[in-house]
Structures are given as structure tokens and as C-alpha cells.
């Protein structure tokens, strides 16, 4: 467990990408993401690929966005940070895998801490995971968006 905590802390401190402009999560807020992700339904082993993205709403980090591969699929994952949950009584979040300009495997939920996509059959394509604070099926003007890097 101690090793997982260290890995989560290092991952949280990595240089994030959100929207198109890069940003940096502060060490103070990065501690909020010390919870390790479970695995998606139907797949017992996944590996993170690429860098972690961050969804920032009103200057506050809302969530981390990650892309995983495993069980022959790509998965998008969004984790809503404790600090955001502590200051908001409700929120909406969506996550998805994107190939080029095509969004696949959208999953949206209200007030969920973790949102996993169900898995996209895209391992042979260049993909990225995105997450946003809207209701789907695609981010609209005004939604805060976080993205991972593109992985081929």
C-alpha cells in the first residue's frame, strides 16, 4: 500500500495537460489524489498510458483524467478530487476515449468520485482520454475539459 501511495503522489505531481494549455498542479492540491484507482468493470488488470490530465474549474482542480490499456481495450478514467468534493455539494462529470475527432465510449455520472469508461476497441489507433464537468455526450462551450496526451 505504501508503494501505491508513492506512485499516486508521483503521478499527481506530473506536469498535467488540460484543455490545450499545459498547467501545473500544486503540491498542496496534489495530495488529494492519493487514492489509487480501482479497475474497470470486466477487466482485472490495466496499465496507465500517457500523462495525467486535469480538469480545472474556477481555478480549482476538480478531477484527474487518465488513460489505461488492458483486456484488449483503452479506458478513460476520471477521479474527482477530495478538495473539490469538500467544496461542492454536487457535480457532473464525463469521461471518454477520443480517436482523432471521434469520441467513443462516453460515460457520464452525477456526484461520482470515480468514472470509468466501459472500454473502447482502439488499441490499434492513436487515442487520448478526456474528462469534463458537463453532462455529455460531448463537451460544450463552458465545460472545463482535461486531456491526457495522445498515445499511439
Beta strands, then each sheet from edge to edge (+ up, - down):
strand 1: 16-17
strand 2: 22-23
strand 3: 47-57
strand 4: 60-70
strand 5: 73-80
strand 6: 92-99
strand 7: 102-110
strand 8: 114-116
strand 9: 128-132
strand 10: 145-147
sheet 1: 1+ 2-
sheet 2: 3+ 4- 5+ 8-
sheet 3: 7+ 6- 9+ 10-
end
